[in-house]
Amino acid sequence: MNAPAYNFAYLNEQTKRMIRRAILKAIAVPGYQVPFASREMPMPYGWGTGGVQVTASVLTPEDTLKVIDQGADDTTNAVSIRKFFVKSAGAATTERTEEASVIQTRHRIPETPLTEDQILVFQVPIPEPLRFLEPRETETRTMHALEEYGVMHVKLYEDIAHYGEIATTYAYPATVADRYVFDPSPIPKFDNPKLDDCPALQLFGAGREKRIYAVPPYTKVKSLDFEDHPFAVQSWEQPCALCGSRDSFLDEIVMDDAGTRMYVCSDTDFCSRMRGEK
Amino acid sequence: MSPLLVAEKVSKFYGARTGCRDVSFALWPGEVLAIVGESGSGKTTLLRCLSGHVPASSGKVRYATRDGRSVALDEMSEAERRLLMRTDWGFVHQDARDGLRMGVSAGANVGERMMAVGERHYGRIRATATDWLKRVEISENRIDDSPWSYSGGMRQRLQIARNLVTSPRLVFMDEPTGGLDVSVQARLLDLIRGLVKRLDLAAIVVTHDLAVARLLSSRMMVMQQGQVIEQGLTDQILEDPQAPYTQLLVSSVLQV
């Protein structure tokens, strides 16, 4: 199965060592964006090259890998990355959250609670939460160093002024361990509370931007808000049309040209399990 | 009472070229000092040294903090200096686009400093922003508009509101009326004069326009080729200029 021309999990050992060093630093300073020498990967930027490099560096032959994209195990991005690791590392794969030891994800955190034995790897397009407010990298680094985060609230202020509520629904900024403000990648804000005090190790890799950051197990993660406009997650009027769950994140699916819509769990593993229990 | 800001032989050199040389003065609380001179005379360089935007090549700038300490700008940590800049100080740029955050609404522009010093209550930020817009004569229903939709004069007033919201004690102004038409200039000057008086602000105003100096300042410094050639009370200098260059400057004001 393993093509002999490749090292285990594609990257050579020297590269993995460099990435592991960055990961260790990221764990030591929660929420801090550690620069690393991101490699070209055999897939385009935007497909999760950062997450793939992190996964390749933490993966061992004994690991079981789960890959999800928008919560689903069967979407193109997830299927491609899973195939990549099956081919390059001979990795055992699963779709069940609790069976996996490493989970690479794009845009979701699984509904099933994670455990201490798991690592969650996020694919990050833009790691810098201050980027849209301050384009200069030198300036954003200084702002992080000096904890100048007032401008983050300017964005939330704008939301309330224009929409009457905080309209940011994904990539919702949060403070890690009372220090660094970070971008939890484009997960819906529904998932932000799951970041807080999570038993699993959470690693974030941005390939194009060459940054790695981490939320260590059991670390405080607090989403930014105003005293009179507290942080709140999305809610739905109806349950999942397939499994009937009322406390999972739902995707809206347009069924026809007449405007019929269906709401179903975005986490396919969770949804099928719920249906199995019935 | 002690001076708010003291400059001791402040010089700035760009290689062999001189930005400004050996400038010394003391600015007292509530006082407005005008720095005048032709373009290229080092006014703006001096202002940037005084406000900590660029480090001076030699000399010291000392500032008296609210708790009564006298601190030298170059001895402060960057964190302290930046905190000072967004609490105790204001900086009004000639081009409002440099001083405003153009991508967000007027209200957010005014509220930004409050959020920067830890205000986390939307209602209070909103109320203060509304109040300040009124004080700079911007109608309340423009609060959610982008500064791009504002006229030049309104942008300049917005910039002033944004700076004054944290009740600074010292405001630096670089040609605050530059690029505005004459009637707008007059209204803006009137507004600045009123605010400075009411809030007991100290200000350093850089201008090439003697009328601005006359209207706003109590004291002025005349600069030529990076050096201060004359300083004193504004009326005194404008009525009875001593240095030849000042005489030239005063006599070249157009009379209508």
Interface residues (C-beta under 8 A of the other chain):
Chain A: L133 T142 L146 E148 G150 V151 H153 V154 K155 Y157 E158 I160 A161 H162 D225 F226 E227 D228 H229
Chain B: E78 A79 R82 R101 G103 V104 S105 G107 A108 G111 E112 R113 M115 A116 V117 G118 R120 H121 Y122 G123 I125 R126 I143 D144
